[in-house]
Amino acid sequence: MTARLIGGSRKEETAVLAKRSTFGRLLAAVAILGCLVVGTAGTAVAQKAPQDPQAYVKYYVVAAEYQGQPENLTEIATRLLGSGERSAEIYNLNAGRVQPDGASLADPARLNSGWYLVLPWDAVGEGVEIGQIPTGPKPTTPASKPGGSPAPTGSASPSPTQTHRSGGTAEGCTATAASSGRSDWAQLRLAAEGAWDLSRGNGVVVAVVDSGVDGMLEQLSGRVAVGADVTAGSGRGDVDCLGTGTAMASLIAANASTSKTPVGIAPDATILPVRMVGESANGRPMDAANAIEVAVSAGASVLALGSHVDLSAPDVVASLVTALNHDVVVVAGAPTKPFTLPSPTEPSATGALLLAGGVGADNQLVEDYQPNAVEVVAPAADVAGIGPGHAGALSYTGTRFAVAFAAGQAALIRAAYPELTAVQVERRIQETADKLGTQTPDGRYGFGLINPGASVAQAADGGQPAPNQPNGGGRGGAALPIFFGILLIAGGAITIVAIRVRRRHA
């Protein structure tokens, strides 16, 4: 998109950037170090952290009674999952697991007080807890209150002072609501596998600016860098409280390690998680701005901005200008309120801001976007993504998931055609989209629904796609450590030869 000049003076932008320079550079150093460390691990850009002895899950402690009646799975499913029919899911998660009293679940209608029941990740309600299931019995077993409500068994929103694990999900987190219902309509409609003979996103670093990414997921094994947490000023980005960042990352780069979860658009891309929201899910413009600058400084060539990023905030606008000056493809959700697009300050800048809208299977928009603001659309309603921890495949709705699909497509193009600028990648996504509206571009759908296969198969300016190497062929990723490895080897060889020549003439 041809960027329009933002409001405010150049001096004001410079002042905003200067105020954050020291902090942003410190965070960038953390992110860069994390990327380089995981990059030198060989064929995998990141090594999966060892699994904890126990998983972090949502669970419920069975009470002595509820509203004067013994508890059962149907009643618990109705109260915490919205439907008694989902009692089968709770049963399957707990059948055969030994409980504190030595017994195990065999009859859905018979539950013993004090049992710990693992719940689907979208369970919500009083008594739902998150964390590792205690190994011993509950010290006190609550019963129902006189008024008919159960006594609380724990806080559904634990204190934010609890500490995080090294990678994975964070203790004391409340995940964003999602449904365990599964439909792969989005992946089937996009048919990204049509591009994989030419590109799988290998070597391209995609920054996910959202709630972090669970780096312990098997489906993202070897594809998640340590990243950075800008909410705390230091820390890792490969932890996720809310689950939205993990879901976005799965749509971009999940692999086929399990048959029960969907594969990402660019399964060989590397995810750089930059965490800008924590347990509260309240995004601050300064954190979003720092997150964007960290991602750019760390070498990401594609940025996927979650819905916590306010594109109209002056701090965010200034950081977007930085990205546009560095040949980065920034993918963000189309705005639902008026705002002025940023433009690069460097005359030769080639960065691009792609605004994506979300649609459902019926092509209905998921939000009321500003007229003529959408450039392309992608699936964003009832989309199958992967939740953090052991949540598995969940169904998500929201514009950020259209952003993830479009960012995955940008990774495919950047890997196949590394010579293209970000502006050319953006134009390619637009020109190969499947028309949806009455004209092109359309006021509601822009250029139409993204088409990953067509965007890679069509030759770029008469050229041919770069070889689809398993761990190279693009920007970032494993190519950088390989280059430094070769450089070190060459330097060592030259040093040895010089020493031998010196000895020979001594």
C-alpha positions as CSV (number, residue, x, y, z in Angstrom):
1,M,0.0,0.0,0.0
2,T,1.3,3.5,-0.8
3,A,1.7,5.0,2.7
4,R,0.3,8.4,3.5
5,L,2.1,11.0,5.5
6,I,1.4,10.7,9.2
7,G,0.5,13.7,11.3
8,G,3.0,15.5,13.5
9,S,6.5,16.7,12.7
10,R,9.7,14.8,12.1
11,K,11.2,16.2,15.2
12,E,8.4,14.8,17.3
13,E,9.0,11.3,15.9
14,T,12.7,11.7,16.5
15,A,12.0,12.7,20.1
16,V,9.8,9.7,20.7
17,L,12.4,7.3,19.3
18,A,15.1,8.9,21.4
19,K,13.3,8.4,24.6
20,R,13.1,4.7,24.0
21,S,16.5,4.2,22.4
22,T,18.3,2.9,25.5
23,F,15.5,0.6,26.5
24,G,14.8,-0.6,23.0
25,R,18.5,-1.4,22.4
26,L,18.7,-3.4,25.6
27,L,15.7,-5.4,24.6
28,A,16.9,-5.8,21.1
29,A,20.2,-7.2,22.5
30,V,18.3,-9.7,24.5
31,A,16.3,-10.8,21.5
32,I,19.3,-10.9,19.1
33,L,21.3,-13.0,21.6
34,G,18.4,-15.4,22.0
35,C,18.1,-15.8,18.2
36,L,21.8,-16.3,17.7
37,V,22.1,-18.9,20.5
38,V,19.2,-20.9,19.3
39,G,20.3,-20.5,15.7
40,T,23.7,-22.2,16.3
41,A,21.9,-25.4,17.4
42,G,22.3,-26.9,13.9
43,T,19.4,-27.8,11.6
44,A,16.8,-26.7,14.2
45,V,16.8,-22.9,14.8
46,A,15.6,-23.5,18.4
47,Q,15.7,-26.5,20.6
48,K,12.5,-27.5,22.5
49,A,12.8,-27.1,26.2
50,P,12.5,-30.3,28.3
51,Q,9.0,-31.1,29.3
52,D,8.1,-30.5,32.9
53,P,7.3,-33.6,35.0
54,Q,3.7,-32.3,35.1
55,A,1.8,-30.3,32.6
56,Y,0.2,-27.0,33.3
57,V,-3.5,-27.5,32.7
58,K,-6.9,-26.2,33.7
59,Y,-8.4,-28.3,36.4
60,Y,-11.3,-28.5,38.9
61,V,-11.4,-29.9,42.4
62,V,-14.6,-32.0,43.0
63,A,-16.6,-30.7,45.9
64,A,-18.5,-32.7,48.4
65,E,-21.7,-31.4,46.8
66,Y,-23.1,-28.7,44.5
67,Q,-26.5,-27.1,45.3
68,G,-27.2,-30.0,47.7
69,Q,-26.5,-32.8,45.2
70,P,-23.3,-34.9,44.6
71,E,-21.3,-33.6,41.7
72,N,-21.2,-35.4,38.3
73,L,-19.5,-34.8,35.0
74,T,-22.7,-33.6,33.2
75,E,-23.4,-30.9,35.8
76,I,-19.7,-29.8,35.8
77,A,-19.6,-29.7,32.0
78,T,-22.8,-27.6,31.9
79,R,-21.5,-25.2,34.4
80,L,-17.9,-24.7,33.2
81,L,-18.2,-25.6,29.5
82,G,-21.7,-24.5,28.6
83,S,-23.0,-27.9,27.6
84,G,-23.6,-31.2,29.4
85,E,-22.8,-33.0,26.1
86,R,-19.1,-32.0,26.7
87,S,-18.9,-34.3,29.7
88,A,-17.3,-36.8,27.4
89,E,-14.4,-34.5,26.9
90,I,-13.8,-34.3,30.6
91,Y,-14.1,-38.1,30.9
92,N,-11.6,-38.7,28.2
93,L,-9.1,-36.4,29.8
94,N,-9.3,-38.1,33.2
95,A,-10.3,-41.7,32.6
96,G,-7.7,-44.0,34.2
97,R,-5.7,-41.3,36.0
98,V,-5.1,-42.2,39.6
99,Q,-6.7,-39.7,42.0
100,P,-5.4,-38.7,45.5
101,D,-7.5,-41.4,47.2
102,G,-6.1,-44.1,44.9
103,A,-9.2,-44.5,42.9
104,S,-9.8,-43.5,39.3
105,L,-12.6,-42.2,37.1
106,A,-14.7,-45.0,35.7
107,D,-18.4,-43.9,36.1
108,P,-19.2,-40.4,34.8
109,A,-22.0,-40.2,37.4
110,R,-19.8,-41.0,40.4
111,L,-17.1,-38.6,41.5
112,N,-15.3,-38.6,44.8
113,S,-14.8,-35.4,46.8
114,G,-11.3,-34.1,46.4
115,W,-10.6,-35.5,42.9
116,Y,-8.7,-33.3,40.5
117,L,-10.4,-33.2,37.0
118,V,-8.4,-31.9,34.1
119,L,-10.6,-29.6,32.0
120,P,-10.6,-28.5,28.3
121,W,-8.7,-25.2,27.9
122,D,-11.8,-23.2,27.3
123,A,-13.4,-24.1,30.7
124,V,-14.5,-20.9,32.5
125,G,-16.2,-20.5,35.9
126,E,-15.7,-20.4,39.6
127,G,-13.5,-23.2,40.8
128,V,-11.4,-23.4,37.6
129,E,-7.7,-23.4,38.4
130,I,-4.6,-23.3,36.2
131,G,-1.3,-24.8,37.0
132,Q,0.2,-28.2,37.8
133,I,-2.2,-30.6,39.5
134,P,-1.1,-31.1,43.1
135,T,0.4,-34.5,43.9
136,G,-1.3,-34.8,47.3
137,P,-4.9,-34.4,48.4
138,K,-6.5,-31.0,48.7
139,P,-6.1,-29.7,52.3
140,T,-9.7,-28.7,52.5
141,T,-12.6,-29.8,50.3
142,P,-15.2,-27.1,49.8
143,A,-18.9,-27.7,49.8
144,S,-21.7,-25.6,48.5
145,K,-22.6,-22.4,50.3
146,P,-25.9,-22.1,52.0
147,G,-27.2,-20.0,49.2
148,G,-26.5,-22.7,46.7
149,S,-23.3,-21.4,45.2
150,P,-20.1,-23.5,45.6
151,A,-17.4,-22.2,47.8
152,P,-14.4,-21.0,45.8
153,T,-11.7,-23.6,45.3
154,G,-9.2,-21.0,44.0
155,S,-9.0,-17.9,42.0
156,A,-9.8,-18.0,38.3
157,S,-7.4,-15.1,37.8
158,P,-4.4,-15.9,39.9
159,S,-2.1,-13.2,41.2
160,P,0.3,-11.7,38.6
161,T,3.1,-12.0,41.0
162,Q,3.5,-15.7,40.3
163,T,6.6,-16.6,38.3
164,H,6.9,-18.0,34.8
165,R,8.4,-21.2,33.7
166,S,11.4,-21.2,31.3
167,G,9.3,-21.5,28.1
168,G,5.8,-22.9,27.7
169,T,2.8,-21.6,29.5
170,A,3.1,-19.4,32.5
171,E,1.8,-20.3,35.9
172,G,-1.1,-18.1,37.0
173,C,-2.6,-17.5,33.5
174,T,-6.1,-17.2,32.2
175,A,-6.3,-18.2,28.6
176,T,-8.4,-16.3,26.1
177,A,-11.7,-18.0,25.5
178,A,-11.7,-20.5,22.6
179,S,-13.8,-23.5,21.7
180,S,-12.6,-27.1,21.6
181,G,-14.8,-27.6,18.5
182,R,-12.6,-28.3,15.5
183,S,-13.0,-27.3,11.9
184,D,-10.1,-27.1,9.4
185,W,-12.1,-25.1,6.8
186,A,-9.6,-22.3,6.9
187,Q,-6.5,-24.5,6.1
188,L,-8.5,-26.5,3.5
189,R,-9.6,-23.3,1.8
190,L,-6.2,-21.7,1.7
191,A,-4.5,-24.9,0.6
192,A,-1.0,-23.7,1.4
193,E,0.4,-27.1,0.7
194,G,0.2,-26.1,-3.0
195,A,3.2,-23.8,-2.3
196,W,5.4,-26.3,-0.3
197,D,7.2,-27.8,-3.3
198,L,8.6,-24.3,-3.9
199,S,8.7,-22.8,-0.4
200,R,7.9,-23.7,3.2
201,G,9.1,-20.4,4.6
202,N,12.6,-21.8,5.4
203,G,15.1,-19.3,6.8
204,V,12.5,-16.5,7.3
205,V,12.1,-15.1,10.8
206,V,8.5,-14.1,11.6
207,A,8.0,-12.0,14.7
208,V,4.7,-12.5,16.5
209,V,3.9,-9.4,18.6
210,D,1.2,-10.5,21.0
211,S,1.0,-12.6,24.2
212,G,4.1,-14.7,23.7
213,V,4.4,-18.2,22.2
214,D,4.5,-21.5,24.1
215,G,8.0,-22.6,23.0
216,M,7.4,-26.1,24.4
217,L,4.7,-27.2,22.0
218,E,5.7,-30.2,20.0
219,Q,4.1,-28.8,16.9
220,L,6.5,-25.8,17.1
221,S,9.5,-27.8,18.1
222,G,12.7,-26.2,16.8
223,R,10.9,-23.2,15.4
224,V,10.5,-20.8,18.4
225,A,13.4,-18.5,19.4
226,V,13.6,-17.3,23.0
227,G,12.4,-13.9,22.0
228,A,11.8,-11.1,24.5
229,D,9.2,-9.9,27.0
230,V,8.8,-6.2,26.9
231,T,6.2,-6.0,29.6
232,A,8.8,-6.7,32.2
233,G,11.7,-5.0,30.5
234,S,13.6,-8.3,30.4
235,G,12.7,-12.0,30.2
236,R,11.7,-14.5,27.6
237,G,9.0,-14.3,24.9
238,D,8.5,-18.1,24.6
239,V,5.9,-18.2,27.4
240,D,2.2,-17.5,26.9
241,C,-0.5,-16.7,29.4
242,L,-3.4,-15.9,27.0
243,G,-2.9,-18.3,24.2
244,T,-3.5,-15.9,21.3
245,G,0.2,-15.5,20.5
246,T,0.6,-19.3,20.5
247,A,-2.4,-19.7,18.2
248,M,-1.1,-17.1,15.8
249,A,2.3,-18.9,15.7
250,S,0.7,-22.2,15.1
251,L,-1.2,-20.8,12.0
252,I,2.1,-19.6,10.7
253,A,4.6,-22.4,11.4
254,A,3.1,-25.4,13.1
255,N,4.5,-28.7,11.7
256,A,2.9,-32.1,11.1
257,S,4.3,-33.7,14.2
258,T,0.8,-34.9,15.2
259,S,-2.1,-35.9,13.0
260,K,-4.7,-34.2,15.3
261,T,-3.5,-30.6,14.8
262,P,-3.4,-28.4,11.8
263,V,-0.2,-27.5,9.9
264,G,0.9,-23.9,9.6
265,I,1.1,-21.9,6.3
266,A,4.9,-21.8,6.4
267,P,6.0,-24.8,8.6
268,D,9.7,-24.2,8.2
269,A,9.7,-20.5,9.2
270,T,11.2,-19.4,12.5
271,I,9.0,-17.7,15.1
272,L,10.4,-14.8,17.1
273,P,7.9,-14.2,20.0
274,V,7.8,-10.7,21.4
275,R,5.5,-10.6,24.4
276,M,3.7,-7.3,24.9
277,V,0.8,-8.4,27.1
278,G,0.8,-10.5,30.2
279,E,-1.9,-11.9,32.4
280,S,-4.0,-8.8,32.3
281,A,-4.3,-8.7,28.5
282,N,-4.1,-4.9,28.6
283,G,-1.7,-3.8,25.9
284,R,0.1,-0.5,26.4
285,P,1.2,1.6,23.4
286,M,4.7,2.0,24.7
287,D,5.1,-1.8,25.1
288,A,3.7,-2.3,21.5
289,A,6.2,0.2,20.2
290,N,9.1,-1.4,22.0
291,A,8.0,-4.8,20.8
292,I,8.1,-3.7,17.1
293,E,11.5,-2.1,17.5
294,V,12.9,-5.3,19.2
295,A,11.5,-7.4,16.4
296,V,13.1,-5.2,13.7
297,S,16.4,-5.0,15.6
298,A,16.5,-8.8,16.0
299,G,16.3,-9.3,12.2
300,A,12.7,-10.4,11.6
301,S,11.7,-9.7,8.0
302,V,8.0,-10.3,8.7
303,L,6.0,-8.9,11.6
304,A,2.6,-10.2,12.6
305,L,0.9,-7.7,14.9
306,G,-1.8,-9.0,17.3
307,S,-4.9,-7.1,18.1
308,H,-3.3,-5.6,21.3
309,V,-1.4,-3.2,19.0
310,D,-3.1,0.2,18.6
311,L,-2.0,1.4,15.2
312,S,-3.2,4.9,15.9
313,A,-1.0,5.4,19.0
314,P,1.8,7.9,18.3
315,D,4.5,5.6,19.9
316,V,3.3,2.7,17.7
317,V,3.3,4.9,14.6
318,A,6.9,6.0,15.2
319,S,8.0,2.3,15.6
320,L,6.1,1.4,12.4
321,V,8.2,4.0,10.6
322,T,11.3,2.3,11.9
323,A,10.0,-1.0,10.4
324,L,9.1,0.6,7.1
325,N,12.7,2.0,6.9
326,H,14.1,-1.6,7.2
327,D,12.5,-3.5,4.4
328,V,10.1,-5.4,6.8
329,V,6.7,-6.7,5.8
330,V,4.4,-5.6,8.7
331,V,1.1,-7.4,8.7
332,A,-1.6,-5.8,11.0
333,G,-5.4,-6.0,11.4
334,A,-7.4,-3.6,9.3
335,P,-8.6,-0.7,11.5
336,T,-12.1,-0.4,12.9
337,K,-11.6,3.3,13.6
338,P,-10.1,6.1,11.6
339,F,-6.4,6.4,11.6
340,T,-3.6,7.8,9.4
341,L,-1.2,5.3,7.8
342,P,2.5,5.9,8.6
343,S,5.0,6.4,5.9
344,P,8.8,5.7,5.8
345,T,11.2,8.7,6.4
346,E,14.0,7.3,4.3
347,P,13.6,8.0,0.5
348,S,14.9,4.6,-0.4
349,A,12.8,2.7,2.1
350,T,11.1,-0.5,0.9
351,G,9.1,-1.6,4.0
352,A,5.4,-2.3,3.7
353,L,2.4,-2.3,5.9
354,L,-0.3,-4.9,4.9
355,L,-3.7,-4.5,6.5
356,A,-5.6,-7.8,6.7
357,G,-9.3,-8.3,7.4
358,G,-10.9,-11.5,8.7
359,V,-13.7,-13.5,7.1
360,G,-15.7,-16.6,8.1
361,A,-16.5,-19.6,5.9
362,D,-19.4,-17.6,4.5
363,N,-17.2,-14.7,3.5
364,Q,-18.7,-12.5,6.1
365,L,-16.3,-10.0,7.7
366,V,-15.6,-10.7,11.4
367,E,-15.4,-7.0,12.3
368,D,-16.7,-3.7,11.1
369,Y,-13.6,-2.4,9.4
370,Q,-13.2,1.1,8.1
371,P,-14.3,1.5,4.4
372,N,-11.5,0.9,1.9
373,A,-9.1,0.0,4.7
374,V,-8.8,-3.7,4.0
375,E,-6.1,-4.8,1.5
376,V,-6.7,-8.5,1.7
377,V,-8.8,-10.9,3.7
378,A,-8.0,-14.3,5.3
379,P,-9.9,-16.8,7.5
380,A,-10.6,-15.5,11.0
381,A,-13.8,-17.2,12.3
382,D,-13.8,-20.6,13.8
383,V,-10.2,-21.1,12.8
384,A,-8.4,-24.2,14.0
385,G,-5.2,-23.2,15.9
386,I,-3.2,-24.8,18.7
387,G,-3.5,-23.6,22.3
388,P,-0.7,-23.4,24.9
389,G,0.2,-26.3,27.1
390,H,-1.7,-29.5,26.4
391,A,-4.8,-27.6,25.1
392,G,-4.4,-29.1,21.6
393,A,-6.4,-27.8,18.6
394,L,-8.9,-25.1,19.5
395,S,-11.3,-22.9,17.5
396,Y,-10.4,-19.2,17.5
397,T,-12.1,-16.1,16.1
398,G,-10.6,-12.7,15.6
399,T,-8.8,-10.5,13.1
400,R,-5.3,-11.4,14.6
401,F,-5.7,-14.9,13.0
402,A,-6.2,-13.4,9.5
403,V,-3.0,-11.5,10.3
404,A,-1.2,-14.7,11.1
405,F,-2.3,-16.4,7.8
406,A,-1.1,-13.4,5.8
407,A,2.2,-13.3,7.7
408,G,2.7,-17.0,6.9
409,Q,2.1,-16.3,3.2
410,A,4.6,-13.4,3.3
411,A,7.2,-15.9,4.8
412,L,6.6,-18.3,1.9
413,I,7.2,-15.5,-0.6
414,R,10.3,-14.1,1.1
415,A,11.8,-17.6,1.3
416,A,11.0,-18.4,-2.4
417,Y,12.1,-15.0,-3.7
418,P,14.6,-13.4,-1.3
419,E,15.5,-10.7,-3.8
420,L,12.0,-9.1,-3.5
421,T,11.6,-6.1,-1.4
422,A,8.8,-5.9,1.2
423,V,6.8,-3.6,-1.1
424,Q,7.0,-6.2,-3.8
425,V,6.0,-9.0,-1.4
426,E,2.9,-7.0,-0.4
427,R,2.0,-6.3,-4.1
428,R,2.4,-10.0,-4.8
429,I,0.0,-11.0,-2.0
430,Q,-2.5,-8.5,-3.4
431,E,-2.2,-9.4,-7.0
432,T,-2.6,-13.2,-6.5
433,A,-5.6,-12.9,-4.1
434,D,-8.9,-14.5,-5.1
435,K,-11.4,-11.7,-5.8
436,L,-14.4,-11.6,-3.5
437,G,-16.0,-8.2,-4.0
438,T,-17.7,-6.6,-6.9
439,Q,-14.5,-4.8,-8.0
440,T,-10.7,-4.9,-7.5
441,P,-9.9,-3.6,-5.0
442,D,-13.2,-3.8,-3.3
443,G,-14.3,-1.4,-0.5
444,R,-14.9,-4.3,1.9
445,Y,-12.6,-7.1,0.8
446,G,-9.8,-5.3,-0.8
447,F,-8.0,-7.4,-3.3
448,G,-9.8,-10.5,-2.0
449,L,-8.9,-13.8,-0.2
450,I,-5.2,-14.6,0.1
451,N,-3.9,-17.5,-2.1
452,P,-0.6,-18.8,-0.8
453,G,-0.1,-21.3,-3.6
454,A,-0.6,-18.8,-6.4
455,S,1.6,-16.2,-4.7
456,V,4.6,-18.5,-4.8
457,A,4.0,-20.4,-8.0
458,Q,3.8,-17.2,-10.2
459,A,7.4,-16.3,-11.3
460,A,8.7,-13.0,-9.9
461,D,9.7,-10.6,-12.6
462,G,10.7,-13.5,-14.8
463,G,12.8,-15.1,-12.1
464,Q,12.7,-18.5,-10.5
465,P,12.0,-19.5,-6.9
466,A,15.1,-20.0,-4.7
467,P,15.9,-23.7,-4.0
468,N,13.6,-25.0,-1.2
469,Q,16.4,-25.9,1.3
470,P,15.3,-27.4,4.6
471,N,17.2,-24.9,6.7
472,G,18.1,-22.0,4.5
473,G,17.3,-20.1,1.3
474,G,15.8,-17.1,3.0
475,R,16.4,-14.2,5.4
476,G,17.5,-14.9,9.0
477,G,17.0,-18.4,10.5
478,A,19.8,-20.8,10.2
479,A,21.6,-19.0,7.4
480,L,23.2,-16.5,9.8
481,P,24.9,-19.1,12.1
482,I,26.0,-21.1,9.0
483,F,27.6,-18.0,7.6
484,F,29.4,-17.2,10.8
485,G,30.5,-20.8,11.1
486,I,32.1,-20.7,7.6
487,L,33.7,-17.3,8.5
488,L,35.2,-18.7,11.6
489,I,36.5,-21.8,9.8
490,A,38.0,-19.7,7.1
491,G,39.6,-17.4,9.6
492,G,41.1,-20.3,11.5
493,A,42.6,-21.7,8.3
494,I,44.2,-18.4,7.4
495,T,45.6,-18.1,10.9
496,I,47.2,-21.6,10.8
497,V,48.7,-20.9,7.3
498,A,50.1,-17.6,8.5
499,I,51.7,-19.2,11.6
500,R,53.3,-22.0,9.5
501,V,54.7,-19.4,7.0
502,R,56.2,-17.4,9.9
503,R,57.8,-20.5,11.4
504,R,59.2,-21.5,8.0
505,H,61.0,-18.1,7.7
506,A,62.1,-17.9,11.3
